[in-house]
Amino acid sequence: MAYWVIKAVLTPILVLLYRVRVEGARHVPRRGAAILASNHLSFCDSIFLPLVLRRRLTFVAKAEYFEDPRKAWFFRSTGQIPIKRTGGAASEGALAAAREVLEAGRLFGIYPEGTRSPDGRLYRGHTGVARLALECRVPVIPVAMIGTAEVLPIGRVRPRVFRSVTVRFSPPVPLERYLERAADPLVLRELTDEVMFEIASLSGQEYVDRYAKRGEGMEGRAPAPLAPAPLRT
């Protein structure tokens, strides 16, 4: 209930303060489970993405956000699930939480890069998104967040207003050929790479074939410019 109350309060405020454009929303199913796999440029990605959806979206969020009781209330109310980001057990815990969401027929949001981009480029995705899609047999819909780094760059506390934000959705990545080869250990990497390449095509970001490092020292630098990218249908 709190999720929809917060959404009802925030939506008119954000629409007033920002020029929000949505492309390809028809690719998000009206019912049933699906994974929304997005690039991650800013903390406010997790605010603008749920804003443009008619359905509830659940993410996993780092446990540090829940240490302050006031912040914890907000994150839980907006559908965030706390998870520690250290060690293999943490990754398994995140996947288990995601499976519960998907098995309940809901939408689950994931940032395959695992952290915010330090410089505006798109980094290699972790294979958790592919594991979830194949194990739960649910569609993966690539998403591009554009303009959020200008609203709230890494290292900035107060968001800038009157900026443009675009959210682009692509059609689901076809899973059939991957399900047929599910026993192949290379399948997870191949499917994850296809998702990431689709995100890169949607967003216009330069792709970097290595994992992003949390806290990589790029605060204060302007993000790399994004090339225009038409919506692929």
Beta strands, then each sheet from edge to edge (+ up, - down):
strand 1: 19-23
strand 2: 34-38
strand 3: 57-62
strand 4: 80-83
strand 5: 107-110
strand 6: 122-123
strand 7: 140-146
strand 8: 164-169
strand 9: 207-208
sheet 1: 1+ 8+ 7- 2- 5- 3- 4-
sheet 2: 6+ 9+
end
